[in-house]
């Protein structure tokens, strides 16, 4: 990460973002926050291409951590956006509808910062970790932007508190799945009903 001094406020300027993260100075232009979006990261329970566990990576993260958005087209989704920790470890993707709107912004050099808003789950071995992120879209006023509506909430989702009854139900479901009485799909559906 290359740093220089901001000519406007004198703070250390992180050139990774191309602007001062303190006063939003950018090459004689002032950046302003255009929109803040809370959205869920999907695919946190899948392994990465290198075989690393996104669950283990997410377990090392904490709320408030900066994450990086990387437009990484795949055959199933040309707008796919990876959500990675600052060290490059992938924790998941943005939802398809959100990625469809964010990918062109990234491709056009629009400044977007992201941080982990909430990490939920992980209460027991049957409860996957999930997370939501806060995306902040900046503008310098030279490009007309449209507000993003797909998958947007005004505040972060509230984590559900699991009751003892919920945990027992999850353990029972896991036992039924391990015995082959219910399929993984049935398990996932019932688990989602309990956790939502």
C-alpha positions as CSV (number, residue, x, y, z in Angstrom):
1,X,0.0,0.0,0.0
2,X,1.6,3.3,-1.1
3,X,0.9,6.4,1.0
4,X,1.4,10.1,0.4
5,X,0.4,13.2,2.2
6,X,-3.0,14.8,1.4
7,X,-2.4,18.4,0.1
8,X,-5.7,19.5,1.6
9,X,-5.7,18.1,5.1
10,X,-2.2,16.8,5.6
11,X,-3.3,13.3,6.6
12,X,-1.7,10.2,5.2
13,X,-3.4,9.6,1.9
14,X,-4.0,5.9,0.9
15,X,-3.3,5.8,-2.8
16,X,-5.0,2.4,-3.0
17,X,-8.3,4.3,-3.1
18,X,-7.0,7.2,-5.1
19,X,-8.3,9.7,-2.6
20,X,-7.9,10.9,1.0
21,X,-10.0,8.7,3.3
22,X,-10.2,11.5,5.8
23,X,-11.3,14.6,3.8
24,X,-12.1,12.8,0.5
25,X,-9.7,15.0,-1.5
26,X,-8.9,13.7,-5.0
27,X,-6.8,15.4,-7.6
28,X,-8.3,18.9,-7.1
29,X,-11.8,17.4,-6.8
30,X,-13.8,16.8,-3.7
31,X,-15.4,13.4,-3.4
32,X,-18.8,13.2,-1.6
33,X,-20.7,10.2,-0.4
34,X,-23.3,9.4,-3.1
35,X,-24.9,6.4,-1.5
36,X,-24.4,3.9,1.4
37,X,-25.7,0.4,1.0
38,X,-26.0,-2.5,3.4
39,X,-26.1,-5.8,1.6
40,X,-25.5,-9.5,2.3
41,X,-22.5,-11.4,1.1
42,X,-23.5,-14.7,-0.5
43,X,-21.5,-18.0,-0.9
44,X,-19.8,-17.8,2.5
45,X,-20.2,-21.6,2.9
46,X,-18.5,-22.5,-0.3
47,X,-14.8,-23.3,-0.7
48,X,-12.5,-20.9,-2.7
49,X,-10.9,-22.0,-6.0
50,X,-7.7,-22.8,-4.0
51,X,-9.6,-25.0,-1.6
52,X,-9.4,-22.6,1.3
53,X,-12.5,-22.4,3.5
54,X,-14.4,-19.2,3.4
55,X,-15.9,-20.1,6.8
56,X,-12.4,-20.2,8.3
57,X,-11.5,-17.0,6.6
58,X,-14.7,-15.3,7.8
59,X,-14.0,-16.5,11.3
60,X,-10.8,-14.5,11.3
61,X,-12.6,-11.3,10.2
62,X,-14.4,-8.8,12.5
63,X,-17.1,-6.2,12.1
64,X,-15.6,-3.0,10.8
65,X,-12.8,-4.7,8.8
66,X,-12.2,-3.2,5.3
67,X,-13.0,-5.6,2.5
68,X,-12.1,-5.2,-1.2
69,X,-14.6,-5.6,-4.1
70,X,-13.1,-7.3,-7.2
71,X,-15.1,-7.6,-10.4
72,X,-14.3,-11.1,-11.5
73,X,-16.5,-12.4,-14.3
74,X,-17.3,-16.1,-14.4
75,X,-19.3,-18.0,-17.0
76,X,-22.4,-18.1,-14.9
77,X,-22.3,-14.4,-14.1
78,X,-20.3,-11.8,-16.0
79,X,-20.9,-9.3,-13.3
80,X,-19.7,-11.4,-10.4
81,X,-18.0,-9.4,-7.7
82,X,-15.7,-11.1,-5.2
83,X,-15.7,-9.8,-1.6
84,X,-12.2,-10.3,-0.2
85,X,-10.3,-9.4,3.0
86,X,-7.5,-6.9,2.6
87,X,-5.0,-9.8,2.4
88,X,-6.9,-11.1,-0.7
89,X,-8.7,-14.0,1.0
90,X,-12.2,-14.3,-0.5
91,X,-15.2,-14.5,1.9
92,X,-17.9,-14.6,-0.8
93,X,-19.6,-12.6,-3.5
94,X,-22.1,-9.8,-3.7
95,X,-25.6,-10.9,-4.6
96,X,-26.3,-11.2,-8.3
97,X,-28.7,-8.2,-8.6
98,X,-26.3,-6.0,-6.5
99,X,-23.3,-7.1,-8.6
100,X,-25.1,-6.3,-11.8
101,X,-25.4,-2.6,-10.6
102,X,-21.9,-2.4,-8.9
103,X,-19.8,-4.0,-11.6
104,X,-20.2,-1.2,-14.2
105,X,-19.3,1.4,-11.5
106,X,-16.1,-0.5,-10.6
107,X,-15.3,-0.9,-14.3
108,X,-15.7,2.9,-14.8
109,X,-13.4,3.8,-11.9
110,X,-16.2,4.9,-9.5
111,X,-14.7,4.9,-5.9
112,X,-16.5,2.3,-3.7
113,X,-15.3,1.4,-0.3
114,X,-16.6,-1.6,1.7
115,X,-16.4,-2.9,5.2
116,X,-18.0,-5.7,7.2
117,X,-21.1,-4.5,8.9
118,X,-22.3,-7.7,10.6
119,X,-21.1,-11.2,11.1
120,X,-23.8,-13.6,12.2
121,X,-24.1,-17.3,12.9
122,X,-21.4,-19.7,14.0
123,X,-23.3,-20.6,17.2
124,X,-22.5,-24.2,16.7
125,X,-21.0,-26.6,14.1
126,X,-24.2,-26.7,12.1
127,X,-24.6,-22.9,11.9
128,X,-22.5,-21.3,9.1
129,X,-21.1,-17.8,9.5
130,X,-22.7,-15.2,7.3
131,X,-21.9,-11.5,6.9
132,X,-23.3,-8.3,5.5
133,X,-21.2,-5.4,4.2
134,X,-21.6,-1.6,4.1
135,X,-20.8,-0.3,0.6
136,X,-20.0,3.4,0.3
137,X,-20.2,4.9,-3.2
138,X,-18.4,8.2,-3.8
139,X,-18.8,10.8,-6.6
140,X,-16.8,13.8,-7.7
141,X,-19.9,15.1,-9.5
142,X,-18.5,14.6,-13.0
143,X,-20.5,11.4,-13.8
144,X,-24.3,11.1,-13.3
145,X,-25.0,8.1,-11.1
146,X,-28.3,6.3,-10.4
147,X,-29.2,5.3,-6.9
148,X,-29.0,1.5,-6.4
149,X,-32.2,-0.1,-5.3
150,X,-31.6,-3.9,-5.8
151,X,-31.0,-5.7,-2.5
152,X,-30.6,-2.4,-0.5
153,X,-31.6,-1.9,3.1
154,X,-31.2,1.3,5.0
155,X,-29.7,-0.4,8.0
156,X,-27.8,-3.5,8.6
157,X,-29.8,-6.7,9.2
158,X,-30.2,-7.5,12.8
159,X,-28.6,-10.8,13.8
160,X,-31.1,-13.3,15.1
161,X,-30.5,-14.6,18.6
162,X,-30.7,-18.4,18.6
163,X,-32.8,-19.8,21.5
164,X,-32.0,-23.1,23.1
165,X,-35.0,-24.6,21.3
166,X,-33.6,-23.4,17.9
167,X,-30.2,-25.0,18.7
168,X,-31.8,-28.3,19.7
169,X,-33.8,-28.3,16.5
170,X,-30.6,-27.6,14.4
171,X,-28.9,-30.5,16.2
172,X,-31.8,-32.8,15.6
173,X,-31.9,-31.8,11.9
174,X,-28.1,-32.4,11.6
175,X,-28.6,-35.8,13.2
176,X,-31.3,-36.7,10.7
177,X,-29.1,-35.6,7.8
178,X,-26.1,-37.6,9.0
179,X,-28.4,-40.7,9.3
180,X,-29.6,-40.2,5.7
181,X,-33.2,-39.6,6.8
182,X,-33.3,-36.2,5.2
183,X,-31.3,-34.8,2.2
184,X,-28.9,-31.9,2.4
185,X,-31.4,-29.8,0.5
186,X,-34.1,-30.6,3.1
187,X,-31.7,-29.8,5.9
188,X,-30.7,-26.5,4.3
189,X,-34.3,-25.5,3.8
190,X,-35.3,-26.3,7.4
191,X,-32.2,-24.7,8.7
192,X,-33.0,-21.5,6.8
193,X,-36.5,-21.5,8.3
194,X,-35.1,-21.8,11.8
195,X,-32.5,-19.1,11.3
196,X,-34.7,-16.6,9.5
